[in-house]
Amino acid sequence: MRKAVFRGNKAIMVQGTGSGVGKSILAAALCRILHEDGLRVAPFKSQNMSLNSFVTRDGGEMGRAQVVQAQAAGVEPQVAMNPVLIKPERDARSQVVVMGRPWKTLSAADYYRHTPTLWSTVAWCLDSLMSSYDVVVIEGAGSSAEINLRRFEIVNMRVATHARAPVLLVGDIDKGGVFASLFGTLKLIEAPERRLVKGLIINKFRGDIAILKPGVDTLEGLTRRPVLGVVPYMHDIMINEEDSIHHISGHGQVDIAVIHLPRISNSTDFEPLQQEAGVRLRYVGRSSELGTPDLIILPGTKSTVADLLHLRENGLAGAITKAARREGTPVLGICGGFQMLGQDLADPHGVESQKGSSCPGLGLLSVRTVFETAKSTHQAKGELVASRGLWGRLKGYVVEGYEIHMGHTTDEAPPALQVRRHGERQGFHPDGAVDARGKVMGTYLHGIFDQPGFRHALIQELRRRKGLPPEPQSDIPANEENYRRLAAVVRESLDMSLLYEVCGLSRPKG
């Protein structure tokens, strides 16, 4: 690669006309494109509201979208790339994670009273990244024109102004009204902010681009801003999106039901299964939808007790225990889902519920959980050690991932895995549990389906249980291939020479 000698702006920013317009994916694409062009790139999002999070090597928690962007840029994720992470909980309150560690649990009104305090951390992180990299690709949140929150915001125009970053404004044509959204957003932001907007991008287009051209020409005339490109709707590039759930994916013979909890977290755990050709993955929210799946998965949750009570109220708790006990359906619980599978959950400090309360679990594993005030966040690697049943047939498979949990679980059942946490000098320690039949398993480890060997072996075992023949392992593109393909599509869709020009970026020399 050419040696980068960078003399242009130190940041560019991707903002949107609203939530879900594709800011995260386009920011990831720009991270990869600029990286391919020889620049040292870092992503940044000052404030991220998401239940899909990740743990860095040093145990800090950050939003998953910035991890994807860091990987696209070819750099190690660090919490400075997402200094404030908001994780919604029960009762319209959220846990606020600052610099990778839990800070406070606040209502929305209380949170906005704290943003002046948080701004100093945001500014420090952004300044640090701009001093360490050639360019920082900043992602905004929601709409640039949240006029009711202008006094409190620390994620859109205040960030762009601080960084003196040219802004690319993105609109989603798939939602309809993209011209009005782009034009209206520019009208609602203040004049000094408007001057920062250097170009417009129309995202998620399907159809004949020639039909769009008259509207593009009119929009450019009205806004006096160039439309830098029209990006197509991308169906076949598998990259994590913030809190996106596709409720039914695939048409394979192996039927996997993920319980759709109200406060489900880290749904990205299951995206590799969604990509498997032989798998039909469903998110199930009611007992009438459960049917007779080949595997039931209880996912992570930000509010284990509240979501467990929800399962009892809507009948899913009974349907899951019946499927496991009477029908022998395999069950896997991850993190909060693992805690639910146990005998009881105690909350002596009032972390998730009333102080000193306890709640019976589903009773499918001989484990007990006590919620603690300190959060455990670690990267970890290990192997399956179950000795019987479905999970026993997978013994020896290596998995790796990360832990994010507030509770400590003690067990009388055999462990599911032996794992070693990153940075630990001592040997392996047990994780999770398996029932006596080897049908029900729980683990604290997120990301286990990212390992192709384990994922494929599990699917083959589920096929064998149904009397189906083995199926070749799906040729799922690795992350690097997906980032390369994403960058190629976006590079082809945007006028990159014009983007460099209007954003004041300099291409590497040498």
TORDRENTI-197429 format. One line per 5 residues: number of its first residue (from 1); their letters; for each residue x, y, z of C-alpha. Coordinates in steps of 0.001 Angstrom, whole numbers, always signed. Example, Ala and Ser with C-alpha at 12.3 -4.5 7.8 and 13.67 -1.06 7.14 Angstrom:
REM TORDRENTI-197429
1	as	+12300,-4500,+7800  +13670,-1060,+7140
This chain:
REM TORDRENTI-197429
1	mrkav	+0,+0,+0  +1149,+3550,-682  +2431,+5528,+2235  -193,+8068,+3332  +820,+11711,+3528
6	frgnk	-2440,+13348,+4549  -3042,+17091,+4323  -6829,+17439,+4131  -9687,+17636,+6617  -9394,+15388,+9654
11	aimvq	-13039,+14285,+9715  -16140,+13814,+7599  -19597,+13161,+9010  -22545,+11061,+7853  -25856,+12440,+9112
16	gtgsg	-29394,+11451,+8193  -32892,+12739,+7689  -34078,+10214,+10286  -33417,+6899,+11969  -32897,+3818,+9823
21	vgksi	-31815,+5664,+6675  -28574,+3663,+6467  -26054,+5930,+8168  -24217,+3075,+9898  -23738,+1022,+6739
26	laaal	-22688,+4020,+4634  -20224,+5094,+7330  -18793,+1561,+7290  -18530,+1734,+3503  -16679,+5057,+3663
31	crilh	-14341,+3656,+6318  -13430,+805,+3964  -13186,+3008,+840  -10861,+5526,+2502  -8850,+2657,+3987
36	edglr	-8507,+1138,+508  -7377,+4540,-745  -4449,+4446,+1651  -5731,+6562,+4555  -5557,+5653,+8226
41	vapfk	-9230,+5764,+9211  -11153,+5556,+12491  -14939,+5576,+13025  -16690,+7658,+15668  -20200,+7999,+17053
46	sqnms	-20420,+10055,+20204  -23729,+8686,+21468  -25245,+5395,+20425  -28579,+3998,+21622  -28502,+261,+21057
51	lnsfv	-28904,-3098,+22746  -26433,-4626,+20295  -23058,-4136,+21929  -19571,-5603,+21898  -16698,-5982,+24345
56	trdgg	-13218,-4742,+23440  -10003,-6548,+24324  -9626,-4456,+27468  -13179,-5239,+28607  -14912,-2012,+27530
61	emgra	-18444,-2076,+26120  -19325,-206,+22932  -21954,-168,+20199  -21788,-2918,+17616  -22074,-516,+14667
66	qvvqa	-18778,+1183,+15503  -17120,-2227,+15842  -18253,-3040,+12290  -16934,+323,+11082  -13591,-223,+12835
71	qaagv	-13254,-3655,+11233  -14086,-2132,+7846  -11343,+441,+8454  -8862,-2283,+9415  -8355,-1016,+12979
76	epqva	-8915,-2441,+16450  -12194,-1273,+18058  -11766,+982,+21093  -14339,+2613,+23362  -13206,+6120,+22321
81	mnpvl	-14944,+5373,+19007  -18270,+5257,+20906  -17788,+6985,+24260  -21486,+7063,+25228  -23670,+3973,+24809
86	ikper	-27315,+4110,+25932  -28952,+738,+26646  -32729,+935,+27188  -34049,-936,+30216  -37404,-1227,+31945
91	darsq	-39753,+1640,+32865  -38481,+4090,+30211  -35040,+4173,+31798  -31673,+3370,+30263  -28264,+2314,+31466
96	vvvmg	-25700,+4840,+30256  -22284,+3344,+29518  -19475,+5911,+29392  -16025,+4980,+28092  -16994,+1322,+28158
101	rpwkt	-18233,+1184,+31778  -21707,+1571,+33337  -22123,+5161,+34557  -25730,+5829,+35570  -29260,+4553,+34980
106	lsaad	-31400,+7489,+33893  -34723,+8530,+32410  -34626,+10471,+29144  -35229,+13780,+30933  -32465,+13069,+33432
111	yyrht	-30092,+12035,+30674  -30450,+15331,+28817  -29583,+17197,+32001  -26261,+15337,+31983  -25249,+15965,+28363
116	ptlws	-23167,+19076,+29231  -21066,+16832,+31481  -20804,+14127,+28833  -19791,+16596,+26126  -16296,+17020,+27540
121	tvawc	-15729,+13252,+27231  -17122,+13226,+23697  -14919,+16121,+22604  -11815,+14592,+24185  -12348,+11266,+22407
126	ldslm	-12976,+12913,+19051  -9916,+15148,+19386  -7815,+12129,+20347  -8928,+10144,+17303  -8387,+13096,+14941
131	ssydv	-4850,+13488,+16266  -4111,+9774,+15777  -5657,+9056,+12360  -5644,+10649,+8932  -9412,+10967,+8905
136	vvieg	-12293,+10124,+11255  -15607,+9013,+9739  -18248,+10299,+12152  -21779,+8925,+12271  -24683,+10996,+13541
141	agssa	-27855,+9697,+15201  -31506,+9959,+14228  -32252,+13150,+12314  -30030,+16193,+11946  -33153,+18295,+12540
146	einlr	-34282,+17156,+15991  -35195,+20756,+16786  -36768,+19883,+20140  -33429,+18498,+21360  -31105,+21112,+19859
151	rfeiv	-30044,+22464,+23267  -29065,+19017,+24529  -27683,+17173,+21522  -24106,+15891,+21514  -24243,+13633,+18474
156	nmrva	-25083,+15578,+15309  -24345,+19196,+14411  -22558,+19990,+17671  -20071,+17249,+16826  -19712,+18405,+13215
161	thara	-19115,+21972,+14370  -16502,+20905,+16904  -14639,+18793,+14336  -15193,+21280,+11514  -16361,+18237,+9620
166	pvllv	-18088,+18428,+6246  -21449,+16677,+6499  -22949,+14203,+4034  -26739,+14147,+4505  -28401,+10793,+3773
171	gdidk	-32045,+10180,+2895  -33829,+6833,+2506  -35851,+6669,-701  -37297,+3266,+243  -39377,+4986,+2958
176	ggvfa	-40796,+7478,+462  -40583,+11264,+427  -36813,+11399,+140  -36722,+14772,-1663  -38920,+16419,+963
181	slfgt	-36908,+14799,+3760  -33595,+16104,+2455  -34925,+19554,+1626  -36872,+19859,+4883  -33914,+18786,+7002
186	lklie	-31732,+21465,+5459  -34411,+24092,+6073  -34837,+23144,+9755  -31196,+23237,+10781  -29606,+26597,+11531
191	aperr	-27666,+28558,+8913  -24159,+27924,+10342  -24960,+24206,+10490  -26402,+24258,+6981  -23080,+25548,+5650
196	lvkgl	-21416,+22350,+6927  -23592,+20162,+4680  -21507,+19621,+1562  -23417,+16899,-254  -26542,+14738,-312
201	iinkf	-26846,+10963,-710  -29996,+9065,-1683  -29914,+5574,-177  -31787,+2268,-688  -32941,+2904,-4255
206	rgdia	-34747,+234,-6285  -35661,+716,-9913  -34707,+2767,-12951  -32383,+5596,-11950  -33326,+7547,-15083
211	ilkpg	-36792,+8123,-13601  -35137,+9674,-10548  -32979,+12170,-12437  -35502,+15056,-12782  -36047,+15004,-9021
216	vdtle	-32316,+14940,-8354  -31787,+17928,-10651  -34571,+19881,-8923  -33244,+19005,-5449  -29761,+20193,-6362
221	gltrr	-31198,+23461,-7614  -33267,+24033,-4492  -30562,+23114,-1980  -27487,+24273,-3905  -25876,+21027,-2803
226	pvlgv	-24689,+18221,-5087  -26318,+14821,-4882  -23146,+12760,-4585  -24840,+9569,-5628  -27748,+7155,-5423
231	vpymh	-26930,+3961,-3531  -28974,+856,-4386  -30878,-1264,-1902  -28378,-3972,-957  -29879,-7420,-342
236	dimin	-26907,-9752,-328  -24247,-7983,+1725  -24429,-9346,+5259  -23225,-6673,+7665  -24564,-6016,+11168
241	eedsi	-27089,-3193,+11343  -28098,-1506,+14587  -30945,-3369,+16308  -32269,-4829,+13049  -34285,-8048,+13279
246	hhisg	-35565,-9979,+10270  -38435,-11915,+11816  -38343,-14866,+9416  -35206,-15686,+7447  -34552,-18564,+5061
251	hgqvd	-36597,-21545,+3937  -34374,-24409,+5096  -35436,-27700,+6637  -33898,-26904,+10029  -36343,-24745,+11977
256	iavih	-34802,-22551,+14710  -37027,-20397,+16920  -35457,-17412,+18704  -37694,-16072,+21464  -38344,-12400,+20708
261	lpris	-38053,-10783,+24115  -39310,-7196,+24530  -35813,-6055,+25551  -33798,-8460,+23420  -30109,-7595,+23239
266	nstdf	-27310,-8711,+20938  -29649,-10058,+18281  -26548,-9953,+16072  -25666,-13292,+17701  -28062,-14993,+15286
271	eplqq	-27232,-13312,+11991  -24796,-16093,+10994  -27662,-18595,+11368  -29885,-16395,+9202  -27324,-16669,+6417
276	eagvr	-27227,-20481,+6432  -29007,-21891,+3388  -30336,-24916,+5301  -31873,-22933,+8156  -35223,-21266,+8684
281	lryvg	-34770,-18859,+11585  -37870,-17333,+13187  -38346,-14760,+15948  -41267,-15918,+18087  -43187,-13525,+20327
286	rssel	-46290,-15597,+21261  -46873,-19184,+22326  -49159,-19748,+19321  -46191,-19052,+17031  -43766,-21530,+18595
291	gtpdl	-44857,-24684,+16777  -42376,-27580,+16818  -38946,-26095,+16107  -35762,-28131,+15976  -34041,-25711,+18382
296	iilpg	-35314,-23006,+20733  -32960,-20150,+21599  -33495,-17808,+24526  -31391,-14734,+23663  -29788,-12046,+25766
301	tkstv	-31881,-9288,+27308  -31244,-5984,+29051  -33956,-6771,+31644  -33951,-10474,+32450  -36591,-10454,+35185
306	adllh	-39047,-8229,+33316  -38719,-10303,+30143  -39101,-13555,+32077  -42337,-12237,+33606  -43452,-11304,+30081
311	lreng	-42888,-14908,+28947  -45018,-16163,+31828  -47815,-13707,+31049  -48062,-14547,+27336  -47725,-18312,+27767
316	lagai	-44333,-18718,+26114  -42656,-19807,+29356  -45014,-22774,+29612  -44663,-23591,+25920  -40859,-23614,+26166
321	tkaar	-40745,-25847,+29251  -43298,-28213,+27698  -41285,-28446,+24472  -38085,-29154,+26409  -39486,-31646,+28948
326	regtp	-42180,-33522,+27054  -41029,-33249,+23460  -37273,-33227,+24009  -36735,-30073,+21959  -33175,-28772,+22406
331	vlgic	-32954,-25378,+24102  -30048,-22931,+24207  -29952,-19903,+26497  -27421,-17107,+25975  -26602,-14612,+28744
336	ggfqm	-29991,-13447,+30092  -31573,-16419,+28358  -29201,-18697,+30288  -30231,-17008,+33542  -33910,-17580,+32727
341	lgqdl	-33338,-21325,+32285  -32281,-21712,+35925  -34139,-22390,+39166  -34357,-18814,+40418  -33000,-15295,+40038
346	adphg	-32240,-13251,+43149  -31876,-9474,+43152  -30548,-8450,+46588  -29348,-5017,+45391  -32338,-4076,+43221
351	vesqk	-30324,-4168,+39997  -33216,-5394,+37829  -36249,-5360,+40092  -37335,-4486,+43603  -34452,-4655,+46090
356	gsscp	-34274,-8022,+47811  -36768,-9691,+45453  -36393,-13051,+43751  -38076,-14677,+40788  -38425,-18359,+39846
361	glgll	-36769,-19356,+36591  -37969,-21854,+34013  -36378,-24674,+35990  -34703,-26358,+33016  -31164,-26051,+34415
366	svrtv	-29846,-26609,+37946  -28409,-23108,+38275  -29149,-20047,+40373  -28374,-16437,+39472  -27698,-13513,+41787
371	fetak	-27691,-10056,+40187  -24747,-7870,+41131  -24044,-4153,+40816  -20812,-4700,+38857  -21043,-5641,+35175
376	sthqa	-18822,-8422,+33794  -17435,-7574,+30362  -14774,-9842,+28872  -13654,-11370,+25617  -13295,-15124,+26018
381	kgelv	-12418,-18287,+24131  -13010,-21930,+24975  -14470,-25243,+23919  -17607,-27281,+24538  -17255,-29895,+27280
386	asrgl	-20797,-31337,+27519  -20684,-35119,+27677  -24115,-36310,+26531  -27037,-35566,+24256  -27070,-33054,+21425
391	wgrlk	-24564,-30763,+23085  -22325,-33708,+23982  -22023,-34607,+20316  -20468,-31161,+19813  -17859,-31693,+22516
396	gyvve	-14450,-30257,+21648  -15643,-27569,+19253  -13892,-24258,+19848  -15927,-21078,+20247  -15035,-17520,+21117
401	gyeih	-16986,-14393,+21874  -17635,-12001,+24716  -19508,-11709,+28012  -21762,-8803,+29034  -23800,-9526,+32169
406	mghtt	-24725,-8171,+35574  -25383,-11500,+37296  -23301,-14290,+38774  -24585,-17822,+38239  -23777,-20813,+40435
411	deapp	-24591,-24277,+39245  -24999,-27860,+40292  -25146,-28980,+36662  -22095,-29828,+34532  -20598,-26824,+32683
416	alqvr	-21262,-26206,+29009  -17818,-24855,+28198  -14352,-24336,+29566  -13262,-20810,+28694  -10352,-18456,+29220
421	rhger	-10961,-14729,+29364  -8680,-12394,+27447  -5799,-11205,+29592  -6239,-13846,+32301  -3090,-15663,+33311
426	qgfhp	-4781,-18518,+35147  -6226,-21545,+33395  -9654,-22219,+31980  -12800,-21852,+34080  -16299,-23317,+33610
431	dgavd	-19023,-21396,+31814  -22708,-22155,+31527  -24455,-25431,+32250  -26040,-28483,+30580  -28948,-30558,+31856
436	argkv	-28704,-34283,+32584  -30043,-35293,+29146  -27756,-32965,+27222  -30751,-31233,+25645  -30753,-27871,+27455
441	mgtyl	-27651,-25690,+27519  -26850,-22209,+28737  -23811,-19983,+28296  -22778,-16410,+29025  -20815,-16234,+25762
446	hgifd	-22173,-14032,+22965  -20994,-14593,+19400  -20635,-18382,+19445  -22375,-18773,+16069  -19682,-16658,+14428
451	qpgfr	-17488,-19797,+14427  -18259,-21686,+11165  -17117,-25054,+12551  -19408,-25024,+15575  -22317,-23502,+13655
456	haliq	-22151,-26074,+10870  -21741,-28981,+13308  -24826,-27879,+15250  -26907,-27629,+12087  -25769,-31083,+10976
461	elrrr	-26736,-32544,+14363  -30176,-30963,+14100  -30512,-32442,+10596  -29443,-35864,+11866  -32097,-35715,+14608
466	kglpp	-34714,-35172,+11895  -33399,-37995,+9742  -32120,-35582,+7103  -28915,-36182,+5154  -25871,-33981,+5816
471	epqsd	-25673,-30760,+3882  -22494,-29049,+2646  -21360,-26112,+4719  -22764,-22840,+3394  -20300,-20604,+1609
476	ipane	-20960,-17548,+3777  -18659,-14636,+2923  -16311,-13665,+5726  -16511,-10149,+7136  -13602,-8989,+4979
481	enyrr	-15354,-10120,+1823  -18571,-8380,+2870  -16692,-5139,+3571  -14964,-5355,+202  -18269,-5887,-1610
486	laavv	-19967,-3098,+336  -17179,-676,-526  -17338,-1655,-4193  -21088,-987,-4418  -20890,+2367,-2633
491	resld	-17765,+3470,-4531  -19547,+2705,-7793  -22672,+4591,-6646  -20995,+7785,-5424  -18956,+10356,-7318
496	mslly	-15860,+9778,-5184  -13800,+12499,-6885  -16521,+15021,-6095  -16851,+13675,-2557  -13126,+14169,-1957
501	evcgl	-13396,+17682,-3392  -16458,+18945,-1502  -15271,+17389,+1767  -11795,+18880,+1485  -10122,+15467,+1683
506	srpkg	-6683,+14925,+204  -5772,+11618,-1323  -2579,+9997,-26  +688,+10899,-1741  +3562,+8603,-2508
